[in-house]
């Protein structure tokens, strides 16, 4: 009975539909690897089989011996996967929250750039000899959140007050952010001067500012990248889930998204809700950028942002795969970052190009669009199973109009006599 109730929950069906979509996508990816392997004379069936195994178990690959892959616990791969998952979990949360409130936030890339700019300027410009590095870290993190919120509020205000479609407004703010970032960093004095590096901003460790490891370096000792950012991202995801499902503000945001005019009639301030929703979404994307760059593990190549960062668009994939559920976004973000690690292993251990994983991710995301169809199919399946378990009853004319329980067919006479 408990299992039946669990399976009948809408959330359970969403999770099952997502898992089925991912599995179908993985098998489609395996088929792509097989076809490419057979079509390329340099690869062949052996390399294809090796590639398929890496697709499913690449996170646990430990090397190869005599041409055979070795699998086991790999702290480097897992730690790096957790580090790479942080920004796409956060941008996934950004897209999910906006979607839950009736908006499509395609501007996560621009909000991510806004957060990047504010975070790096605060972290690298402040004198850590005077101000403790942990205070600088907090200020830089909050600065990234506020910058993302401001950049997200712009399309929110255009939508609320001028009824301009948020997708068009987000595209505009994305490209504005890309060009503003390039202009700001060009004369910032923050360029790295080590060796022959150009158009690169110093790591935050240059200023002694870096995210604490929070014990994860003990769990994954061989990973140079893992830090406490993943813990912060998980906590934020839980808070967003609580906001949307357990608070009055979350109810108002979702109500406004479902029907703006009905919400306004019910006394909810619709314009405020729209602006606030996009501001929170922007804050989440900005927080993702802050956590990524404050790790001190990588340098910011500012000139590349004449194009847009991929984290914002991958956040859309994370949100779609997770059915826009904040908790599910944690796992789908980790799944997509796992495919990143798998891509590097494919190119290292086989003759495949690592970008074949982008094709696989595209197939999985495309198939995630069918998750609604799968969810509908599961609902019908569960309902059909429930109907079969309901006993056949006959409602007599005596008890049809009252609250008495229906009388079974095989005891109809006894029921009438009573």
N, C-alpha and C positions, 0 to 999 in steps of 0.2 A: 504493500500500500504506500509506504513512504517513498519507495523507488518510483512508483507510478506518479506520485505528486511531483517528485523532483523532475521527472522527465517531461511533465506537462507544463513546467514553468517556461515562460517566454525566454528568460535568460539562458536556460539550459539548451533550448532549441537553437538559440543564436550561436552559442558556443559550439554545439555539434555541427551546425551548418558551416561555421568558419573552419573547423578542423577538417571537415570533409572537403571543403574547397581547397585548403592547403595541401591535403594529401593528393587530390586530383592534380593540382598544380605541380607537385613534386614528381609525380609519375609522368606528367607531360614533359617536365624538364629532363627526366631520365630518358624519355623517348627522343628528345632533341639531341642529347649527348650521344645516344646510340646511332641516330641517323647521321650526325656529323662525323662520328668515328668511322662508320662504315663507308661514308662517301669520301673521306680523306685517306688516301693511300699511306700517308705518313703516320696515321693513328692506328686504325684497325680495331678489331674486336677486343683485344686485350686492354688497350688504352681506354676504350669505351667502358668496359666493365670496371676498370679502376676509377674512371670518372664518375660512374653511377654510385659506386661505393662511397666516394668522397662527397657526393651530393648529400647523401643521407647521414654519413658518419664523419664528415670532414672536420667537425669541431673537436673530435677525439683522435685525429690523426697525429701520430708521433714520429713519423718518418717512414722509411722503407728500407728493407734489407733484401738483397738479392732479387730486386725487382718486385718484391711483395710488400704491400702496405702494412704498417703496424699501427694498431689502434689501442687507445687507453686514455687515462685521465691526463689531459694536457692543460696545465695551469696557464700557460702563455696564451693559447687560443681562447680559453674561457674568459680570462681576464681582459684580453683585448676586445672580445665580443661585448662584454659588459660596458666597456668604455665607449665603444662605437654606438651602442644602443641608446645612450643617454640623450643625445640631441634629437634623434628621430622619435623616441618616446615622447619627448616634450612637444615637438611639433605635431605629433599624432594627437596628443591631448588638446592642442590648440584647435586643430581641425574638428575633433570630436565634440568639444564643448560648443563651438559655433554651430555645428550641425544639429546638435541636440536642441539648440535654441532657434532653429529655423533659418540659419545663415550658412553660407558656404564660404569658408575662409581660405581662399586661394592665395592670400597675401602673407602666409607664414614665412616665406623666403625673405620678404622685405622686413618683416618684424624681427626675424632672426638676425638680419644684418644690422638693424637698429640696436639690438641688444649687444651684438658683437662690438660695435663702435663704442658705445657707452662703457662697456665692461673694460675694454683694453685701454681706453683713455684714462679711466679712473685708476685701474690697477697699475699702469705704467707711469703715470704722471705724478702720483702721490709719493711723497718721500717716506719710505719705510724705515728710515733711520730715526724719524721723529714719531711717526704713527706706526703702531704694531701691525705686522703683516696680516694678522687675522682680522683686524678691524678694516683694513684696506680690502680684504677679500669680501667681507660683508657689504661694504659700501659699493664695491664693484658689482657684486651679485644683485643688490637692490637697484643699482643704476641700470643694469641690463634689463631687469624686469620693468622698470618704469619707462625706459626707452621703447621697449616692445609694446607696452600698453598704450603709450602715446601714438605710436605708429599704427596700431590696430584700431584705435579710436577714430582715426581720420575717416576710413571707409564706413565706420559705424555711424558717424555724424552725417556723412553724405547720404547714407541710406535712411536714417531717421528723419532728417529735416528736409532733404531735397528728393527723397525717394529714388536716388540713383542706385542702380543694381550694385550690390557689394562685390560681385565678381569683377566688373569693369573697374570699380574703384580700387580693388586690391591689385589688379594688374598694373594700374597706374602707379600706385605707391611702391610696388615692387621695383619698378625701373627707376623711380625717383631715388629709392634707397640705394640701389646699385651705383648710381652716378654720384650721389652725395658722399657715399663711403669712399669711393675712389678719390674724389676731390679733397676730402678731409684728411685722409692718411698721406696724401702726396706731400703735404707741407707740414706734417705733424711733428717731425723730428723723432719719430718712434721706429724708424727703419733700422733693421738689423744690419750691422756693419761687419759681421764675422766673415772672413774669407771672401768669396766672390758672390755672396748672396745679394740679390737685388729684389726690390719690391716685396720685401718680407718684413713683417713687424716682429719685434722681439717676443719671445715667450714670456709669460708672466713670471716665470722663475727668475728671469733677469732682474726683477725687482723684489725677489724673495717672496712672491705671492703664489701660492699653489693650494689646491684643494687637499684637505687631509685624506689620508688613506683609509682611516676608520677601520683598521684591522684587515682590510681586504688584501693588503700586500702579504699578510701571513697565510691567507687562504690560497692565494694565487702568487706564490713567490717569484715565479719566472716572468710574470707580466710586468713590463715597464710602464704600462699605461693605466691600468686599473686604479681607480681612486673612489672616494666616497660619493662622487657625483651620482652614481647609480642608486645609492640609498636615498639621496635627496629626491631624485626623480620618482622613485617608488612612493615615497611619502607624499609628494605633491599629487601624484595620481590618485592616491587614497583620499586626500583632501578634496579633490575635484569630484570624485564619486560621492562623497558625503554632501558636498555642496549641491549637487544636482538632484540627489535622491532624498535628502533628509532635512533640507532647510527651506524656509519660506522664499528666500531669494532665488534658489534654484527652481522652485515651483513657478515663480513669476517669470523667470527667464524662459522656461520651457513653454509656459502658457502663452506668452507673447509670440514665441516661435511657431506654435501650433496655429494660432489665429490671433493676429495682431488686433483686429477690430473687436473681437469678443473679449480679449484681455483688457482692452481699454474700457469697454463697457462695464466690465467687472471691477473697475477701479485701479487696474494696474497701469503704471506709467509706461506706455509702450516705447516712447522715444528714449527714455532713460534706459530701459531694458536692452534695447538694441545697441546703444552706444556702450553700455556696460559689458554686454556679452562680447563684443568685438575687442574691447579693451582688455578683458580677462584673457581672451584667446591670444592677443598680441603679447600680453605679459608672459604667458606660458612659452611662446616661441622665443621671446627674449631671454627667459630663464634657461632654456635649452642651450642657447648660444653662450650664456655666461658660464654654465657648468662645463661646457666643452673647452672653452678657451682658458678658463681659470685652472684647468687641470695642469697647465704648464707642460703638457706632453707634445704639443705641436705648435708650429708657427703659422701666423695668419698671412696668407699671400693676398694682399689687398688688391692687386691689379687684376686678379682673376674675377673680381666681382663687377667687371663690366658685363659679366654673365651672372646668372643668379645661382645661389648655393642650392645644391640638390637636397639638402635636409628638409627644406620646406615642402618640396613636392613628394619626397619619400614619406613625409608625415601624412600625406593624403592616403598613401598606400597602407600605412600603419592603421589609420582610422578606419578605412574600408574593411581591412582584414579583421579588425577587432570589433566590427559592427558598431563603431563609435562608442564603445563601452570603455570608460577610463581604466578599469582594472585589466580588461583584455588587451588594451594598448601596451601594457608592460610586456606581455608575452609576445605580441606580434612585433613589437620593436626589437626584442631580443632575437626573434626568428629571422627578421630581415638582416640584422647585423651578423647573425650566424652565416647567412648566405654570402655576406661580404668576406668573411674569413674563409669560407669554402672556395670562393673565387680565387683567392690568392693561393690556396692549396692546389687547386686544379692546374693553375699555370706553373706551379713549382714542381709538382710530382708527375704531371702528364704533359702532353703536347697541346692541350687545349688553351685557348685564350681566356684569361680571367673574366673578360667581359661577357662570356657566354652566360654567366650568372645573372647579368642584367636582363638577358632574354628570358631566363627562367623566372626571375622576379616579375617581369612584365606578364608572363603567362599566368603566374599565380594571382597577381592583382586583377588581371582580366577575368579569371575564373571566380574571383571573389565577388564579382558582380552577380554571379549566379547563386550566391549564398542565400539571397531572398527566396529564389525558386526552391532551393534545397530546404530552407526553413519552412516554406509552405507545404512542401511534400512531407516533411517530418510531422508537421501539425496534423495533416490529414491521416497520416499513419497512426499517430497516437490516438486520435479521436476514433478512428475505426476500431482500434483495439479496445478502447473503452466501451464503445457501443456493443461489441460482442459480449462483454462481460455483464451487461445490464440484463436482468431477468425479464422475460416477456410478461407483461401485466395487463390486466383488464380493469379499466375504471368503470364502475357501475354508475347508474343514474343517481343512486342514493348518495354516493360519496364524491360525485364529480364536482359539486359546488362547495364542498367544505374542505377543511384541512386534514381530513382523515387520509391515511396512507392508501395507495391503490391496492386492490385485492388481486392476488395471483389467480391465474386462470384455473389452476387445478384445485383451488379452494373457494371457488366462486359461490357455491351453494351455502357452504358453512358461513362464509362472510356475510351473505345476505340474511341468513337466519339470525345471526348475531346482531 
